[in-house]
Amino acid sequence: MKKKLFLIFGPLVLAAVLLAVVLVTPFNFTKPDSEEIHEASLSQSNNIFKGTAVKKAAFE
């Protein structure tokens, strides 16, 4: 009986836990601010060009 209940509700509980983990995990999809774009457009060093989003915004 317990095995049947686990086979029914186990995937539902697992899906709910995985969904909660995905929603709680911090993702940073913000656009770079204007000061960061200005610094990136003036400097060509590696520590300023952190990613392709900053590069694209600096050259636009």
Chimera marker file (.cmm) of the C-alpha trace (Angstrom):
<marker_set name="trace">
<marker id="1" x="0.000" y="0.000" z="0.000" r="1" g="1" b="0" radius="0.5"/>
<marker id="2" x="2.791" y="2.425" z="0.919" r="1" g="1" b="0" radius="0.5"/>
<marker id="3" x="4.643" y="1.592" z="-2.287" r="1" g="1" b="0" radius="0.5"/>
<marker id="4" x="1.605" y="2.475" z="-4.401" r="1" g="1" b="0" radius="0.5"/>
<marker id="5" x="1.182" y="5.761" z="-2.553" r="1" g="1" b="0" radius="0.5"/>
<marker id="6" x="4.858" y="6.564" z="-3.050" r="1" g="1" b="0" radius="0.5"/>
<marker id="7" x="4.629" y="5.757" z="-6.751" r="1" g="1" b="0" radius="0.5"/>
<marker id="8" x="1.662" y="8.118" z="-7.046" r="1" g="1" b="0" radius="0.5"/>
<marker id="9" x="2.755" y="11.010" z="-4.837" r="1" g="1" b="0" radius="0.5"/>
<marker id="10" x="6.552" y="10.643" z="-5.020" r="1" g="1" b="0" radius="0.5"/>
<marker id="11" x="6.958" y="12.294" z="-8.432" r="1" g="1" b="0" radius="0.5"/>
<marker id="12" x="4.560" y="15.073" z="-7.430" r="1" g="1" b="0" radius="0.5"/>
<marker id="13" x="6.517" y="15.847" z="-4.276" r="1" g="1" b="0" radius="0.5"/>
<marker id="14" x="9.807" y="15.692" z="-6.172" r="1" g="1" b="0" radius="0.5"/>
<marker id="15" x="8.489" y="18.038" z="-8.862" r="1" g="1" b="0" radius="0.5"/>
<marker id="16" x="7.268" y="20.490" z="-6.214" r="1" g="1" b="0" radius="0.5"/>
<marker id="17" x="10.652" y="20.457" z="-4.469" r="1" g="1" b="0" radius="0.5"/>
<marker id="18" x="12.537" y="20.957" z="-7.736" r="1" g="1" b="0" radius="0.5"/>
<marker id="19" x="10.222" y="23.798" z="-8.727" r="1" g="1" b="0" radius="0.5"/>
<marker id="20" x="10.769" y="25.471" z="-5.356" r="1" g="1" b="0" radius="0.5"/>
<marker id="21" x="14.548" y="25.153" z="-5.752" r="1" g="1" b="0" radius="0.5"/>
<marker id="22" x="14.437" y="26.715" z="-9.225" r="1" g="1" b="0" radius="0.5"/>
<marker id="23" x="12.250" y="29.588" z="-8.053" r="1" g="1" b="0" radius="0.5"/>
<marker id="24" x="14.346" y="30.312" z="-4.961" r="1" g="1" b="0" radius="0.5"/>
<marker id="25" x="17.720" y="30.131" z="-6.718" r="1" g="1" b="0" radius="0.5"/>
<marker id="26" x="18.959" y="33.669" z="-7.359" r="1" g="1" b="0" radius="0.5"/>
<marker id="27" x="19.404" y="34.503" z="-11.007" r="1" g="1" b="0" radius="0.5"/>
<marker id="28" x="20.814" y="37.852" z="-12.063" r="1" g="1" b="0" radius="0.5"/>
<marker id="29" x="19.311" y="38.844" z="-15.400" r="1" g="1" b="0" radius="0.5"/>
<marker id="30" x="19.522" y="42.594" z="-14.851" r="1" g="1" b="0" radius="0.5"/>
<marker id="31" x="20.891" y="44.921" z="-17.457" r="1" g="1" b="0" radius="0.5"/>
<marker id="32" x="24.142" y="46.739" z="-16.671" r="1" g="1" b="0" radius="0.5"/>
<marker id="33" x="23.659" y="50.270" z="-15.382" r="1" g="1" b="0" radius="0.5"/>
<marker id="34" x="24.805" y="53.334" z="-17.299" r="1" g="1" b="0" radius="0.5"/>
<marker id="35" x="27.906" y="53.909" z="-15.144" r="1" g="1" b="0" radius="0.5"/>
<marker id="36" x="29.126" y="50.369" z="-15.750" r="1" g="1" b="0" radius="0.5"/>
<marker id="37" x="28.537" y="50.802" z="-19.489" r="1" g="1" b="0" radius="0.5"/>
<marker id="38" x="30.459" y="54.076" z="-19.429" r="1" g="1" b="0" radius="0.5"/>
<marker id="39" x="33.421" y="52.447" z="-17.642" r="1" g="1" b="0" radius="0.5"/>
<marker id="40" x="33.363" y="49.520" z="-20.040" r="1" g="1" b="0" radius="0.5"/>
<marker id="41" x="33.375" y="51.791" z="-23.059" r="1" g="1" b="0" radius="0.5"/>
<marker id="42" x="36.424" y="53.663" z="-21.750" r="1" g="1" b="0" radius="0.5"/>
<marker id="43" x="38.520" y="50.742" z="-20.554" r="1" g="1" b="0" radius="0.5"/>
<marker id="44" x="39.458" y="47.622" z="-22.467" r="1" g="1" b="0" radius="0.5"/>
<marker id="45" x="40.854" y="45.666" z="-19.493" r="1" g="1" b="0" radius="0.5"/>
<marker id="46" x="39.566" y="42.196" z="-18.642" r="1" g="1" b="0" radius="0.5"/>
<marker id="47" x="38.230" y="43.158" z="-15.215" r="1" g="1" b="0" radius="0.5"/>
<marker id="48" x="35.876" y="45.716" z="-16.779" r="1" g="1" b="0" radius="0.5"/>
<marker id="49" x="34.580" y="43.470" z="-19.557" r="1" g="1" b="0" radius="0.5"/>
<marker id="50" x="32.847" y="40.932" z="-17.354" r="1" g="1" b="0" radius="0.5"/>
<marker id="51" x="30.558" y="39.449" z="-19.935" r="1" g="1" b="0" radius="0.5"/>
<marker id="52" x="29.116" y="39.740" z="-23.376" r="1" g="1" b="0" radius="0.5"/>
<marker id="53" x="26.110" y="41.714" z="-22.124" r="1" g="1" b="0" radius="0.5"/>
<marker id="54" x="28.358" y="44.519" z="-20.913" r="1" g="1" b="0" radius="0.5"/>
<marker id="55" x="30.378" y="44.425" z="-24.121" r="1" g="1" b="0" radius="0.5"/>
<marker id="56" x="27.298" y="44.673" z="-26.304" r="1" g="1" b="0" radius="0.5"/>
<marker id="57" x="25.818" y="47.485" z="-24.238" r="1" g="1" b="0" radius="0.5"/>
<marker id="58" x="29.117" y="49.381" z="-24.286" r="1" g="1" b="0" radius="0.5"/>
<marker id="59" x="29.402" y="49.238" z="-28.065" r="1" g="1" b="0" radius="0.5"/>
<marker id="60" x="25.784" y="50.254" z="-28.708" r="1" g="1" b="0" radius="0.5"/>
<link id1="1" id2="2" r="1" g="1" b="0" radius="0.2"/>
<link id1="2" id2="3" r="1" g="1" b="0" radius="0.2"/>
<link id1="3" id2="4" r="1" g="1" b="0" radius="0.2"/>
<link id1="4" id2="5" r="1" g="1" b="0" radius="0.2"/>
<link id1="5" id2="6" r="1" g="1" b="0" radius="0.2"/>
<link id1="6" id2="7" r="1" g="1" b="0" radius="0.2"/>
<link id1="7" id2="8" r="1" g="1" b="0" radius="0.2"/>
<link id1="8" id2="9" r="1" g="1" b="0" radius="0.2"/>
<link id1="9" id2="10" r="1" g="1" b="0" radius="0.2"/>
<link id1="10" id2="11" r="1" g="1" b="0" radius="0.2"/>
<link id1="11" id2="12" r="1" g="1" b="0" radius="0.2"/>
<link id1="12" id2="13" r="1" g="1" b="0" radius="0.2"/>
<link id1="13" id2="14" r="1" g="1" b="0" radius="0.2"/>
<link id1="14" id2="15" r="1" g="1" b="0" radius="0.2"/>
<link id1="15" id2="16" r="1" g="1" b="0" radius="0.2"/>
<link id1="16" id2="17" r="1" g="1" b="0" radius="0.2"/>
<link id1="17" id2="18" r="1" g="1" b="0" radius="0.2"/>
<link id1="18" id2="19" r="1" g="1" b="0" radius="0.2"/>
<link id1="19" id2="20" r="1" g="1" b="0" radius="0.2"/>
<link id1="20" id2="21" r="1" g="1" b="0" radius="0.2"/>
<link id1="21" id2="22" r="1" g="1" b="0" radius="0.2"/>
<link id1="22" id2="23" r="1" g="1" b="0" radius="0.2"/>
<link id1="23" id2="24" r="1" g="1" b="0" radius="0.2"/>
<link id1="24" id2="25" r="1" g="1" b="0" radius="0.2"/>
<link id1="25" id2="26" r="1" g="1" b="0" radius="0.2"/>
<link id1="26" id2="27" r="1" g="1" b="0" radius="0.2"/>
<link id1="27" id2="28" r="1" g="1" b="0" radius="0.2"/>
<link id1="28" id2="29" r="1" g="1" b="0" radius="0.2"/>
<link id1="29" id2="30" r="1" g="1" b="0" radius="0.2"/>
<link id1="30" id2="31" r="1" g="1" b="0" radius="0.2"/>
<link id1="31" id2="32" r="1" g="1" b="0" radius="0.2"/>
<link id1="32" id2="33" r="1" g="1" b="0" radius="0.2"/>
<link id1="33" id2="34" r="1" g="1" b="0" radius="0.2"/>
<link id1="34" id2="35" r="1" g="1" b="0" radius="0.2"/>
<link id1="35" id2="36" r="1" g="1" b="0" radius="0.2"/>
<link id1="36" id2="37" r="1" g="1" b="0" radius="0.2"/>
<link id1="37" id2="38" r="1" g="1" b="0" radius="0.2"/>
<link id1="38" id2="39" r="1" g="1" b="0" radius="0.2"/>
<link id1="39" id2="40" r="1" g="1" b="0" radius="0.2"/>
<link id1="40" id2="41" r="1" g="1" b="0" radius="0.2"/>
<link id1="41" id2="42" r="1" g="1" b="0" radius="0.2"/>
<link id1="42" id2="43" r="1" g="1" b="0" radius="0.2"/>
<link id1="43" id2="44" r="1" g="1" b="0" radius="0.2"/>
<link id1="44" id2="45" r="1" g="1" b="0" radius="0.2"/>
<link id1="45" id2="46" r="1" g="1" b="0" radius="0.2"/>
<link id1="46" id2="47" r="1" g="1" b="0" radius="0.2"/>
<link id1="47" id2="48" r="1" g="1" b="0" radius="0.2"/>
<link id1="48" id2="49" r="1" g="1" b="0" radius="0.2"/>
<link id1="49" id2="50" r="1" g="1" b="0" radius="0.2"/>
<link id1="50" id2="51" r="1" g="1" b="0" radius="0.2"/>
<link id1="51" id2="52" r="1" g="1" b="0" radius="0.2"/>
<link id1="52" id2="53" r="1" g="1" b="0" radius="0.2"/>
<link id1="53" id2="54" r="1" g="1" b="0" radius="0.2"/>
<link id1="54" id2="55" r="1" g="1" b="0" radius="0.2"/>
<link id1="55" id2="56" r="1" g="1" b="0" radius="0.2"/>
<link id1="56" id2="57" r="1" g="1" b="0" radius="0.2"/>
<link id1="57" id2="58" r="1" g="1" b="0" radius="0.2"/>
<link id1="58" id2="59" r="1" g="1" b="0" radius="0.2"/>
<link id1="59" id2="60" r="1" g="1" b="0" radius="0.2"/>
</marker_set>
